């Protein structure tokens, strides 16, 4: 195996180190504006010059030639320690510390060292003797060093040590020692120390061989990878004096590791009392709360974040804006943080919120709807009562056209014409008045309301505020009172009519009975009268049968019987009942009535009550209610019978006929709700449904008194209420309300007298 030519290997090593260092320096030229990039560029250029000269020293053979290249080496080597220190200061964000006179002072000794090297023959401060050592595997110069050399070495390595300690301290303080970035930088700062230990120990075959240029090349590569790779040298320059210092907002510039690169005067005012210079320090050291919000805004991609920070002797509110800084290669290289003082704005907002809360509390507690519209007719305010009255939540209607949302189709065009006039002048026929209007609910139903309108001029444009009250219940109460008055009047009329009709009706029925006895029986008196008249009873009966006189007599009898029933119902309708109330379970009464309906109400073909679906929804634990069980069953039975007939008679039904019976109560009333899915009824029919003799059935199918009697049973005999809600195609709902505490009707009548 051929022996390795160490001499040539060392020459090649130095030239390679020089080439690598020069390449790094050239690569950093476009980044000259960044302080750390500029320091690393100069460091690599010096190392390249030193390594190349050292390689030529190895290549030279004579003593004078080698000494020539030694002197040339110092033109690069003398600056390496200083440039290394400058770079590490820039790396940890303290490059500004070396500006001005302080930065110039550290250059004096390297310059004197170069002068001493070239004038060494006159004073021998750098070396007193030098010779070529041929005893080792590599031919090398050996020196008898002078005091000037050791001063230079101590100075240079003192700067290298200071830079190394600063970098370590910076990473340890920021707790970044576990990152890959830290280990790459660690290699860079340790390489010169390892080479120096090897050189001073004199290990073979490296005795008298200085590996320091190669070590600094390794440092340069590590620094390049750990900084340029992570864009630490590429912060975009900021026109500091013009932009940052003139801003009233606090401005802080960070690098990619959250170190403070720069901050303006407004930001310095936020520093804790006695704080040292923050340049180069990590953000959480001085602004821990700000650091937390900065990280949150980055993680959640937030542009604006509010936070609280000390403001002189008080606590201020600040708006945080964070923007990424990019290098010329469009890669992130740092962060620009701007803190805007919004303390006064926050106080104004708090006062406005307090005022708004007072208004909202008043409007939220109001029982009437409070609605505001903007100049375009869009809803801009909608209180809780409006939600309850119209069925829309605020978020569903805010910004919607008021008239298109709430006005019935029949009046929509009129409202819009009136609003167009209001937009121009703020006046209108409805302004400053209280009127009754129809409104449309979310479910499409129309209900009456009372509206008061007022104009409001804001920023030169007319807005309108309306206070609206749902008067549907009031209308129903008025209707109930009118119906009650009508029923009372009709009751008196019915009683008189019944008495007037009853007497001739009794005569007719008596005459029918006499006719049957004298014409259709074979009593002795009838036989004797027939014989005296010269006719036979059998012939008379045959004649009457042939002429259907007997059928006519039966028809007259049936009609009279029906008229008698009507008269009896009229008397019951008009007469105060001697109802005796007792405690009953309404759920049991309802179930019993349904069973009666199933047995009693049979229709032809498939129209059978038992084929109607029954749904029950009874509130558990309802206490017994004071009522007349028979009368309540009569009312419920009548409602079920009418509903069943209506559901079957609507023709081809798409839904299976169904009743839903609900039983519940509140503090005042027990409620029986009977709902069907039948054809429903128009409003004109609904309003007259409880009137005596009013019916929509064919002639002969009903008397028109069933629901009238039911109405009186509930309202007069039980001091309750009976109401109906219906519209075509939506079914019908009867609601029976019975008071939870009731006086006996007979006793109530006595008290009234």
C-alpha positions as CSV (number, residue, x, y, z in Angstrom):
1,X,0.0,0.0,0.0
2,X,1.6,3.3,-1.0
3,X,2.3,5.9,1.8
4,X,0.0,8.9,2.1
5,X,1.6,12.2,1.1
6,X,0.6,14.3,4.1
7,X,2.4,17.3,2.8
8,X,0.3,17.4,-0.4
9,X,-2.8,16.5,1.7
10,X,-2.3,19.6,4.0
11,X,-1.8,21.8,1.0
12,X,-5.0,20.5,-0.6
13,X,-6.8,21.0,2.7
14,X,-5.9,24.6,3.0
15,X,-6.8,25.4,-0.6
16,X,-10.2,23.6,-0.2
17,X,-10.8,25.6,3.0
18,X,-9.9,28.8,1.2
19,X,-12.3,27.9,-1.7
20,X,-15.2,27.1,0.6
21,X,-14.7,30.3,2.6
22,X,-14.5,32.4,-0.5
23,X,-17.7,30.8,-1.9
24,X,-19.5,31.6,1.3
25,X,-18.3,35.2,1.2
26,X,-19.5,35.6,-2.4
27,X,-22.9,34.0,-1.6
28,X,-23.4,36.6,1.2
29,X,-22.6,39.6,-1.0
30,X,-26.4,40.2,-1.9
31,X,-27.1,40.3,1.9
32,X,-24.6,43.0,2.7
33,X,-27.3,45.3,4.1
34,X,-27.9,42.9,7.1
35,X,-25.3,43.5,9.9
36,X,-24.9,39.8,10.7
37,X,-24.5,38.8,7.0
38,X,-21.9,41.6,6.6
39,X,-19.9,40.4,9.6
40,X,-20.0,36.7,8.4
41,X,-19.0,37.8,4.9
42,X,-15.9,39.7,6.1
43,X,-15.0,36.8,8.4
44,X,-15.1,34.2,5.6
45,X,-13.1,36.5,3.3
46,X,-10.4,36.8,6.0
47,X,-10.4,33.1,6.5
48,X,-10.2,32.4,2.8
49,X,-7.2,34.8,2.5
50,X,-5.6,33.2,5.5
51,X,-6.1,29.6,4.3
52,X,-5.0,30.3,0.8
53,X,-1.7,32.0,2.0
54,X,-1.2,29.1,4.5
55,X,-1.4,26.6,1.6
56,X,1.2,28.6,-0.4
57,X,3.4,28.6,2.7
58,X,3.2,24.8,2.7
59,X,3.9,24.7,-1.0
60,X,7.0,26.9,-0.7
61,X,10.4,25.2,-0.1
62,X,12.9,27.8,1.1
63,X,12.8,29.6,4.4
64,X,12.6,33.1,2.9
65,X,9.7,32.0,0.7
66,X,7.8,30.5,3.6
67,X,8.3,33.7,5.7
68,X,7.0,35.8,2.8
69,X,3.7,33.9,2.9
70,X,3.6,33.9,6.7
71,X,3.6,37.7,6.5
72,X,0.8,37.6,3.9
73,X,-1.2,35.2,6.1
74,X,-1.4,37.9,8.8
75,X,-3.3,40.2,6.4
76,X,-6.3,37.8,6.9
77,X,-5.5,36.1,10.2
78,X,-5.1,39.3,12.2
79,X,-8.8,40.2,11.6
80,X,-10.4,36.8,12.2
81,X,-10.8,37.1,16.0
82,X,-12.3,40.6,15.7
83,X,-14.7,39.6,12.9
84,X,-15.7,36.4,14.7
85,X,-16.7,38.5,17.7
86,X,-18.6,41.0,15.5
87,X,-20.5,38.2,13.9
88,X,-21.5,36.5,17.2
89,X,-22.7,39.9,18.6
90,X,-24.8,40.4,15.5
91,X,-26.1,36.8,15.8
92,X,-27.5,37.4,19.3
93,X,-28.8,40.8,18.3
94,X,-26.2,43.0,19.9
95,X,-24.4,44.2,16.8
96,X,-25.4,47.8,17.5
97,X,-23.2,47.7,20.6
98,X,-20.1,47.7,18.3
99,X,-21.0,50.8,16.4
100,X,-19.1,54.0,16.6
101,X,-15.9,54.5,18.7
102,X,-16.3,51.1,20.4
103,X,-16.3,49.3,17.1
104,X,-13.3,51.2,15.9
105,X,-11.3,50.5,19.1
106,X,-11.3,46.7,18.7
107,X,-9.6,47.1,15.3
108,X,-6.5,48.9,16.7
109,X,-4.6,45.8,17.9
110,X,-5.1,43.7,14.7
111,X,-3.8,46.6,12.7
112,X,-0.7,47.0,15.0
113,X,-0.2,43.2,14.7
114,X,0.1,43.4,10.9
115,X,2.5,46.3,11.3
116,X,4.6,44.3,13.8
117,X,4.7,41.2,11.5
118,X,6.1,43.2,8.5
119,X,8.6,45.1,10.8
120,X,9.6,42.0,12.9
121,X,13.3,42.0,11.8
122,X,13.7,45.3,13.6
123,X,12.1,44.4,16.9
124,X,11.4,40.7,16.9
125,X,8.2,41.1,18.9
126,X,6.4,38.4,16.8
127,X,9.2,35.9,16.6
128,X,12.9,35.9,17.4
129,X,14.0,32.8,15.6
130,X,12.4,30.7,12.9
131,X,13.6,27.5,11.1
132,X,12.3,24.6,9.0
133,X,11.7,21.4,10.9
134,X,12.2,18.3,8.8
135,X,11.9,15.8,11.6
136,X,8.2,15.3,11.3
137,X,6.1,13.7,8.6
138,X,5.4,17.2,7.2
139,X,8.0,20.0,6.7
140,X,6.9,23.0,8.8
141,X,8.2,26.2,10.2
142,X,9.0,26.3,13.9
143,X,9.1,29.6,15.8
144,X,10.6,31.1,18.8
145,X,7.6,33.3,19.6
146,X,7.9,36.9,20.9
147,X,5.7,38.7,23.3
148,X,3.8,40.5,20.5
149,X,2.6,37.2,19.2
150,X,1.2,36.1,22.6
151,X,-0.5,39.4,23.1
152,X,-2.1,39.0,19.7
153,X,-3.2,35.4,20.4
154,X,-4.6,36.4,23.8
155,X,-6.5,39.2,22.3
156,X,-7.9,37.2,19.4
157,X,-8.9,34.2,21.5
158,X,-10.3,36.5,24.2
159,X,-12.7,37.9,21.6
160,X,-13.5,34.4,20.3
161,X,-14.1,33.3,24.0
162,X,-16.4,36.4,24.6
163,X,-18.3,35.6,21.4
164,X,-18.7,31.9,22.3
165,X,-19.9,32.7,25.9
166,X,-22.4,35.2,24.5
167,X,-23.9,32.7,22.1
168,X,-24.1,30.0,24.8
169,X,-25.7,32.4,27.2
170,X,-28.2,33.6,24.6
171,X,-29.4,30.1,23.8
172,X,-29.5,28.9,27.4
173,X,-31.5,31.9,28.5
174,X,-34.0,31.4,25.8
175,X,-34.2,27.6,26.5
176,X,-33.4,26.8,22.9
177,X,-30.7,24.2,23.6
178,X,-32.8,21.3,22.2
179,X,-33.3,22.8,18.8
180,X,-31.3,21.6,15.7
181,X,-30.4,25.2,15.1
182,X,-28.5,25.4,18.5
183,X,-26.4,22.3,17.7
184,X,-25.4,23.6,14.3
185,X,-24.3,26.9,15.9
186,X,-22.5,25.0,18.6
187,X,-20.4,23.3,16.1
188,X,-19.5,26.6,14.6
189,X,-18.4,28.2,17.9
190,X,-16.5,25.1,19.1
191,X,-14.5,24.3,16.0
192,X,-11.7,27.0,16.6
193,X,-11.3,25.8,20.2
194,X,-10.9,22.1,19.2
195,X,-8.3,23.1,16.5
196,X,-6.4,25.2,19.0
197,X,-6.3,22.4,21.6
198,X,-4.9,20.0,18.9
199,X,-2.3,22.5,17.8
200,X,-1.1,23.3,21.4
201,X,-1.0,19.5,22.3
202,X,1.4,18.8,19.4
203,X,-0.2,15.5,18.4
204,X,1.5,13.6,15.6
205,X,1.3,13.9,12.7
206,X,-0.1,17.4,13.3
207,X,2.9,18.8,15.3
208,X,3.6,22.4,14.2
209,X,0.6,22.3,11.8
210,X,-2.0,25.1,12.5
211,X,-5.5,23.9,11.7
212,X,-7.1,27.1,12.8
213,X,-7.9,28.3,9.2
214,X,-9.6,25.0,8.5
215,X,-11.5,25.3,11.9
216,X,-12.8,28.7,11.0
217,X,-13.9,27.4,7.6
218,X,-15.9,24.7,9.5
219,X,-17.3,27.5,11.7
220,X,-18.3,29.5,8.7
221,X,-20.1,26.5,7.2
222,X,-22.0,26.0,10.5
223,X,-22.9,29.6,10.8
224,X,-24.0,29.7,7.2
225,X,-26.3,26.7,7.7
226,X,-27.6,27.8,11.1
227,X,-28.3,31.4,10.1
228,X,-28.7,31.8,6.3
229,X,-30.6,28.5,6.2
230,X,-33.0,29.9,8.8
231,X,-33.1,33.4,7.2
232,X,-31.6,35.1,10.3
233,X,-29.4,37.3,8.1
234,X,-32.2,38.5,5.8
235,X,-34.3,41.0,7.8
236,X,-35.7,43.7,5.5
237,X,-34.0,47.0,6.4
238,X,-36.3,49.6,8.0
239,X,-36.0,53.3,7.6
240,X,-35.8,53.6,11.4
241,X,-35.5,57.3,11.9
242,X,-38.3,58.2,9.5
243,X,-40.8,55.4,10.2
244,X,-40.3,53.9,13.6
245,X,-39.2,56.9,15.8
246,X,-41.8,59.2,14.3
247,X,-44.7,56.8,15.1
248,X,-46.8,57.3,18.2
249,X,-47.6,53.6,18.2
250,X,-45.2,51.3,19.9
251,X,-43.1,49.4,17.3
252,X,-41.0,46.3,18.0
253,X,-39.0,44.3,15.4
254,X,-38.3,40.6,16.1
255,X,-36.2,38.1,14.3
256,X,-37.5,34.6,13.6
257,X,-36.5,33.5,17.1
258,X,-38.5,36.2,18.8
259,X,-35.4,38.3,19.7
260,X,-35.9,42.0,19.8
261,X,-33.9,43.6,16.9
262,X,-35.2,47.1,17.3
263,X,-37.9,49.1,19.1
264,X,-38.9,52.7,19.0
265,X,-39.3,55.3,21.8
266,X,-43.0,54.6,22.3
267,X,-42.2,50.9,22.9
268,X,-39.4,51.7,25.3
269,X,-41.9,53.5,27.5
270,X,-43.6,50.2,28.1
271,X,-40.4,48.6,29.5
272,X,-40.4,47.8,33.2
273,X,-38.6,50.3,35.4
274,X,-34.9,49.7,35.6
275,X,-35.0,47.4,32.5
276,X,-31.7,47.0,30.7
277,X,-31.3,47.4,27.0
278,X,-33.6,45.0,25.3
279,X,-31.8,44.8,21.9
280,X,-30.9,41.2,21.3
281,X,-33.0,39.8,24.2
282,X,-35.9,37.5,23.8
283,X,-39.4,39.1,23.8
284,X,-40.8,37.1,26.8
285,X,-38.0,38.6,29.0
286,X,-39.5,42.1,28.9
287,X,-43.0,41.5,27.6
288,X,-44.3,38.1,28.8
289,X,-48.0,38.9,28.2
290,X,-47.3,40.4,24.8
291,X,-45.3,37.3,23.9
292,X,-48.3,35.0,24.8
293,X,-50.7,37.1,22.6
294,X,-48.1,37.2,19.8
295,X,-47.9,33.4,19.7
296,X,-51.7,33.1,19.9
297,X,-52.2,35.4,17.0
298,X,-49.6,33.5,14.9
299,X,-51.2,30.1,15.7
300,X,-54.7,31.3,14.9
301,X,-53.7,33.5,12.0
302,X,-55.2,36.6,13.7
303,X,-54.4,40.1,12.3
304,X,-55.7,42.1,15.3
305,X,-55.5,41.1,19.0
306,X,-56.4,43.2,22.0
307,X,-54.3,43.0,25.2
308,X,-53.6,44.9,28.4
309,X,-50.1,46.3,29.3
310,X,-48.8,48.6,31.9
311,X,-49.1,52.3,30.9
312,X,-47.0,54.5,33.1
313,X,-48.9,54.2,36.5
314,X,-52.1,52.7,35.1
315,X,-53.1,49.8,32.9
316,X,-53.7,50.5,29.3
317,X,-55.4,48.7,26.4
318,X,-53.5,48.0,23.3
319,X,-54.3,46.7,19.8
320,X,-51.7,44.3,18.5
321,X,-51.0,44.1,14.8
322,X,-48.4,41.7,13.6
323,X,-46.9,41.4,10.1
324,X,-44.3,39.1,8.8
325,X,-41.1,40.5,7.3
326,X,-39.7,38.9,4.2
327,X,-36.3,38.7,2.6
328,X,-35.5,39.5,-1.0
329,X,-36.2,35.8,-1.7
330,X,-39.7,36.1,-0.3
331,X,-38.9,34.0,2.7
332,X,-39.9,35.0,6.3
333,X,-37.1,36.7,8.1
334,X,-38.7,38.4,11.1
335,X,-41.8,40.1,12.5
336,X,-43.0,43.6,12.8
337,X,-45.2,44.3,15.9
338,X,-47.2,47.5,16.2
339,X,-49.1,48.3,19.4
340,X,-51.7,50.9,19.1
341,X,-52.9,52.6,22.4
342,X,-56.7,52.1,22.4
343,X,-57.2,53.0,26.1
344,X,-59.4,56.0,25.4
345,X,-61.3,54.1,22.8
346,X,-62.0,51.2,25.3
347,X,-63.3,53.7,27.8
348,X,-65.6,55.3,25.3
349,X,-66.7,51.8,24.2
350,X,-67.4,50.9,27.8
351,X,-69.5,54.0,28.3
352,X,-71.4,53.3,25.0
353,X,-71.9,49.7,26.0
354,X,-73.3,50.8,29.4
355,X,-75.7,53.1,27.6
356,X,-76.7,50.4,25.1
357,X,-77.2,47.9,27.9
358,X,-79.6,50.3,29.7
359,X,-81.6,50.7,26.5
360,X,-81.5,47.0,25.8
361,X,-82.6,46.2,29.3
362,X,-85.6,48.5,28.9
363,X,-86.4,47.2,25.5
364,X,-85.9,43.6,26.5
365,X,-88.3,43.9,29.4
366,X,-90.9,45.7,27.3
367,X,-94.0,43.6,26.5
368,X,-94.5,45.4,23.2
369,X,-92.4,44.9,20.1
370,X,-89.9,47.7,19.5
371,X,-88.7,47.7,15.9
372,X,-86.5,50.2,14.1
373,X,-85.9,50.4,10.4
374,X,-83.1,52.3,8.4
375,X,-83.7,54.7,5.5
376,X,-83.9,51.8,3.1
377,X,-86.7,50.1,5.1
378,X,-84.4,47.3,6.5
379,X,-84.8,46.2,10.1
380,X,-82.1,47.6,12.3
381,X,-83.4,46.8,15.7
382,X,-85.6,44.0,17.0
383,X,-86.3,43.4,20.7
384,X,-87.2,40.3,22.6
385,X,-90.9,41.0,22.5
386,X,-90.8,41.3,18.7
387,X,-89.2,37.8,18.6
388,X,-92.1,36.5,20.7
389,X,-94.8,38.3,18.7
390,X,-93.6,37.5,15.2
391,X,-91.7,34.3,15.8
392,X,-88.5,35.5,14.2
393,X,-85.2,35.6,16.1
394,X,-83.3,38.8,15.7
395,X,-80.5,37.3,13.6
396,X,-83.2,36.0,11.2
397,X,-84.6,39.4,10.4
398,X,-81.8,42.0,11.0
399,X,-81.1,43.7,7.6
400,X,-84.3,42.3,6.0
401,X,-86.9,44.4,4.3
402,X,-89.5,45.1,7.0
403,X,-92.6,45.2,4.7
404,X,-91.6,42.2,2.7
405,X,-91.1,40.2,5.9
406,X,-94.0,41.3,8.1
407,X,-96.7,42.8,5.9
408,X,-99.6,40.7,4.5
409,X,-99.6,40.5,0.7
410,X,-102.9,42.3,0.5
411,X,-101.5,45.5,2.1
412,X,-97.8,45.2,1.0
413,X,-98.1,47.7,-1.9
414,X,-99.9,50.3,0.2
415,X,-97.2,50.1,2.9
416,X,-94.4,50.5,0.4
417,X,-96.1,53.5,-1.2
418,X,-96.5,55.2,2.2
419,X,-92.8,54.4,3.1
420,X,-91.6,56.0,-0.1
421,X,-93.2,59.3,1.0
422,X,-91.7,58.9,4.4
423,X,-88.2,58.5,3.0
424,X,-88.4,61.9,1.4
425,X,-89.9,64.0,4.1
426,X,-90.1,62.0,7.3
427,X,-93.8,62.5,7.3
428,X,-96.7,60.3,6.6
429,X,-100.4,59.6,7.4
430,X,-99.4,57.1,10.0
431,X,-96.7,59.0,11.8
432,X,-97.5,60.1,15.4
433,X,-100.7,58.0,15.5
434,X,-101.8,54.7,16.9
435,X,-103.6,52.5,14.4
436,X,-104.7,48.9,14.0
437,X,-103.0,46.9,11.2
438,X,-102.7,43.3,10.1
439,X,-99.3,41.6,10.5
440,X,-97.8,38.4,9.1
441,X,-96.3,35.8,11.6
442,X,-93.3,33.7,10.7
443,X,-95.7,30.7,10.2
444,X,-97.7,32.7,7.7
445,X,-100.7,33.4,9.9
446,X,-102.2,36.9,9.9
447,X,-102.9,38.6,13.3
448,X,-104.1,42.0,14.3
449,X,-101.8,44.5,16.0
450,X,-101.8,48.0,17.3
451,X,-98.9,50.2,16.0
452,X,-97.5,53.6,17.0
453,X,-94.9,55.1,14.6
454,X,-92.4,57.8,15.2
455,X,-89.8,59.3,12.8
456,X,-86.1,59.6,13.7
457,X,-83.5,61.7,11.9
458,X,-80.0,60.4,11.9
459,X,-77.1,61.7,9.8
460,X,-79.6,63.5,7.6
461,X,-81.6,60.4,6.8
462,X,-85.0,59.3,8.1
463,X,-85.3,56.2,10.2
464,X,-88.5,55.0,11.8
465,X,-89.3,53.5,15.2
466,X,-92.4,51.4,15.7
467,X,-94.0,50.1,19.0
468,X,-96.3,47.3,18.2
469,X,-98.7,45.3,20.4
470,X,-100.3,42.0,19.5
471,X,-104.1,42.5,20.1
472,X,-105.2,39.1,18.9
473,X,-106.2,38.1,22.4
474,X,-107.9,41.4,23.0
475,X,-109.8,40.9,19.8
476,X,-110.8,37.3,20.9
477,X,-111.9,38.7,24.2
478,X,-114.0,41.3,22.5
479,X,-115.4,38.7,20.2
480,X,-116.1,36.4,23.1
481,X,-118.0,39.2,24.9
482,X,-120.0,40.0,21.8
483,X,-120.7,36.4,21.3
484,X,-121.8,36.1,24.9
485,X,-124.1,39.1,24.5
486,X,-125.5,37.7,21.3
487,X,-126.1,34.3,22.9
488,X,-127.9,35.8,25.8
489,X,-130.2,37.8,23.5
490,X,-130.7,34.7,21.4
491,X,-131.3,32.7,24.5
492,X,-134.2,34.9,25.5
493,X,-135.6,34.8,22.0
494,X,-135.2,31.0,21.9
495,X,-137.2,30.6,25.1
496,X,-140.1,32.7,23.8
497,X,-140.1,30.9,20.5
498,X,-140.0,27.5,22.2
499,X,-143.0,28.4,24.4
500,X,-145.0,29.8,21.5
501,X,-144.3,26.8,19.3
502,X,-144.8,24.2,22.0
503,X,-148.6,24.8,22.5
504,X,-149.6,24.3,18.8
505,X,-147.1,21.5,18.5
506,X,-148.7,19.7,21.4
507,X,-152.1,20.1,19.7
508,X,-150.8,18.6,16.5
509,X,-149.2,15.6,18.2
510,X,-152.5,15.0,20.2
511,X,-154.5,15.2,16.9
512,X,-152.2,12.7,15.2
513,X,-152.8,10.3,18.1
514,X,-156.5,10.8,17.8
515,X,-156.4,10.2,14.1
516,X,-154.5,6.9,14.6
517,X,-157.1,5.8,17.2
518,X,-160.2,6.7,15.1
519,X,-159.0,5.6,11.7
520,X,-156.5,2.8,12.1
521,X,-157.9,0.7,15.1
522,X,-160.9,-1.7,15.0
523,X,-162.4,-0.5,18.3
524,X,-166.2,-1.0,18.8
525,X,-166.8,2.8,18.4
526,X,-164.9,2.8,15.1
527,X,-166.9,-0.2,13.8
528,X,-170.2,1.4,14.8
529,X,-169.4,4.7,13.2
530,X,-168.3,2.9,9.9
531,X,-171.5,0.8,9.8
532,X,-173.6,3.9,10.3
533,X,-171.8,5.5,7.4
534,X,-172.4,2.5,5.2
535,X,-168.6,1.6,4.8
536,X,-166.5,-1.2,6.0
537,X,-163.3,-0.5,8.1
538,X,-161.4,-3.0,6.0
539,X,-162.3,-1.0,2.8
540,X,-161.3,2.2,4.5
541,X,-157.9,0.8,5.6
542,X,-157.3,-0.5,2.0
543,X,-158.1,2.9,0.5
544,X,-155.8,4.7,3.0
545,X,-153.0,2.2,2.3
546,X,-153.5,2.6,-1.5
547,X,-153.4,6.4,-1.2
548,X,-150.5,6.2,1.3
549,X,-152.5,8.2,3.8
550,X,-151.0,6.1,6.6
551,X,-147.5,7.0,5.5
552,X,-148.4,10.7,5.5
553,X,-149.8,10.4,9.1
554,X,-146.5,8.8,10.2
555,X,-144.5,11.5,8.4
556,X,-146.5,14.2,10.2
557,X,-145.9,12.4,13.5
558,X,-142.1,12.1,12.9
559,X,-141.8,15.8,12.0
560,X,-143.7,16.7,15.1
561,X,-141.4,14.6,17.2
562,X,-138.4,16.3,15.6
563,X,-139.9,19.7,16.3
564,X,-140.5,18.6,19.9
565,X,-136.8,17.8,20.2
566,X,-135.9,21.2,18.8
567,X,-138.2,22.9,21.2
568,X,-136.8,20.9,24.1
569,X,-133.2,21.9,23.0
570,X,-134.2,25.5,22.8
571,X,-135.6,25.4,26.3
572,X,-132.4,23.8,27.5
573,X,-130.4,26.4,25.7
574,X,-132.3,29.3,27.3
575,X,-132.8,27.8,30.8
576,X,-130.3,28.2,33.7
577,X,-129.2,24.7,34.6
578,X,-129.3,23.3,38.1
579,X,-125.8,21.9,37.5
580,X,-124.2,20.2,40.5
581,X,-120.4,20.2,40.2
582,X,-118.1,17.6,41.7
583,X,-114.5,16.7,41.4
584,X,-113.6,14.6,38.3
585,X,-110.5,13.3,36.5
586,X,-110.6,14.9,33.1
587,X,-108.4,12.3,31.6
588,X,-110.9,9.5,32.5
589,X,-113.8,11.7,31.2
590,X,-112.0,12.1,27.9
591,X,-111.3,8.4,27.5
592,X,-114.9,7.4,28.4
593,X,-116.2,9.9,25.9
594,X,-114.0,8.5,23.1
595,X,-115.3,5.0,24.0
596,X,-118.9,6.3,23.7
597,X,-118.1,7.9,20.4
598,X,-116.7,4.6,19.0
599,X,-119.9,2.7,20.0
600,X,-122.4,5.4,19.0
601,X,-121.0,7.1,16.0
602,X,-121.3,4.6,13.1
603,X,-121.2,5.8,9.6
604,X,-122.0,4.0,6.4
605,X,-119.3,1.9,4.6
606,X,-115.8,2.6,5.8
607,X,-116.7,5.8,7.5
608,X,-116.4,4.5,11.0
609,X,-115.2,6.5,14.0
610,X,-113.1,3.5,15.1
611,X,-111.0,4.0,11.9
612,X,-110.1,7.6,13.1
613,X,-106.6,7.8,14.7
614,X,-106.7,9.1,18.2
615,X,-103.6,10.7,19.8
616,X,-103.5,11.5,23.5
617,X,-101.2,13.9,25.3
618,X,-102.3,14.2,28.9
619,X,-100.2,16.0,31.5
620,X,-99.2,13.7,34.3
621,X,-100.3,14.4,37.8
622,X,-103.3,16.7,37.0
623,X,-105.5,17.2,40.0
624,X,-109.3,16.5,39.7
625,X,-111.4,19.4,38.3
626,X,-114.8,20.6,39.6
627,X,-117.3,20.0,36.8
628,X,-120.5,18.2,35.7
629,X,-119.2,15.0,34.2
630,X,-122.2,14.3,32.0
631,X,-122.2,17.8,30.5
632,X,-118.5,17.8,29.9
633,X,-118.8,14.5,28.1
634,X,-121.7,16.0,26.1
635,X,-119.6,18.9,24.9
636,X,-116.6,16.7,24.0
637,X,-118.9,14.1,22.3
638,X,-120.5,16.9,20.2
639,X,-117.1,18.3,19.1
640,X,-115.8,14.8,18.2
641,X,-119.0,14.0,16.2
642,X,-118.8,17.2,14.2
643,X,-115.1,16.8,13.6
644,X,-115.5,13.2,12.5
645,X,-118.3,14.2,10.0
646,X,-116.2,17.0,8.6
647,X,-113.1,14.8,8.2
648,X,-115.0,12.0,6.4
649,X,-117.1,14.4,4.3
650,X,-114.2,16.3,2.8
651,X,-114.0,13.7,0.1
652,X,-110.9,12.0,-1.0
653,X,-108.6,12.6,1.9
654,X,-104.8,12.4,1.5
655,X,-104.3,12.0,5.2
656,X,-105.7,9.5,7.6
657,X,-108.4,11.2,9.8
658,X,-106.9,12.0,13.2
659,X,-107.9,13.6,16.5
660,X,-105.2,14.9,18.9
661,X,-106.5,15.4,22.5
662,X,-104.3,17.4,24.8
663,X,-104.9,17.9,28.5
664,X,-102.8,20.4,30.6
665,X,-103.2,23.4,32.9
666,X,-101.7,26.6,34.1
667,X,-102.1,28.5,37.3
668,X,-105.7,29.5,36.4
669,X,-107.2,27.1,33.9
670,X,-107.4,23.4,33.1
671,X,-107.4,23.0,29.3
672,X,-108.9,20.4,27.0
673,X,-107.6,20.8,23.4
674,X,-109.3,18.8,20.6
675,X,-107.5,19.2,17.3
676,X,-108.3,17.4,14.0
677,X,-106.7,17.3,10.6
678,X,-109.9,18.0,8.7
679,X,-110.6,20.6,6.0
680,X,-110.9,23.5,8.5
681,X,-113.3,26.4,8.0
682,X,-113.1,29.9,6.7
683,X,-113.2,32.9,9.1
684,X,-116.8,33.7,8.3
685,X,-117.9,30.3,9.4
686,X,-115.6,30.2,12.5
687,X,-117.1,33.4,13.8
688,X,-120.7,32.1,13.7
689,X,-120.0,28.5,14.7
690,X,-121.6,28.9,18.2
691,X,-124.7,30.7,17.0
692,X,-128.0,28.9,17.6
693,X,-129.5,27.3,14.5
694,X,-126.3,28.1,12.4
695,X,-125.2,25.0,10.5
696,X,-123.3,24.2,7.3
697,X,-124.8,20.7,7.1
698,X,-127.5,19.8,4.6
699,X,-131.1,20.3,5.6
700,X,-132.3,17.6,7.9
701,X,-128.7,16.7,9.0
702,X,-128.6,18.9,12.1
703,X,-130.4,21.4,14.2
704,X,-127.5,23.9,14.5
705,X,-127.8,23.8,18.3
706,X,-125.2,21.3,19.3
707,X,-122.2,23.7,19.6
708,X,-124.4,26.5,20.9
709,X,-125.5,24.2,23.8
710,X,-121.8,23.2,24.3
711,X,-120.9,26.9,24.4
712,X,-123.4,27.6,27.1
713,X,-122.5,24.5,29.1
714,X,-118.9,25.7,29.3
715,X,-119.4,29.4,29.7
716,X,-122.6,29.5,31.9
717,X,-122.6,26.3,33.8
718,X,-118.9,26.0,34.4
719,X,-117.7,29.7,34.2
720,X,-115.2,28.6,31.6
721,X,-114.4,29.4,28.0
722,X,-114.8,27.6,24.7
723,X,-113.0,28.8,21.6
724,X,-112.1,27.6,18.1
725,X,-109.2,28.3,15.8
726,X,-109.4,27.2,12.2
727,X,-108.5,28.1,8.6
728,X,-109.1,26.2,5.4
729,X,-106.7,23.3,4.9
730,X,-105.2,23.6,8.4
731,X,-107.7,21.6,10.5
732,X,-109.7,22.8,13.5
733,X,-108.7,23.2,17.1
734,X,-111.3,23.5,19.9
735,X,-110.0,24.7,23.3
736,X,-112.1,24.2,26.4
737,X,-110.9,26.1,29.5
738,X,-112.3,25.1,32.9
739,X,-111.4,27.1,36.0
740,X,-109.4,25.3,38.6
741,X,-111.5,26.9,41.3
742,X,-115.2,27.4,40.5
743,X,-118.4,28.3,42.3
744,X,-121.5,26.1,41.8
745,X,-123.6,27.7,39.0
746,X,-126.8,27.5,41.1
747,X,-125.0,29.3,43.9
748,X,-123.5,31.8,41.5
749,X,-127.1,32.5,40.2
750,X,-128.3,33.0,43.7
751,X,-125.5,35.5,44.4
752,X,-126.3,37.4,41.1
753,X,-129.9,37.7,42.2
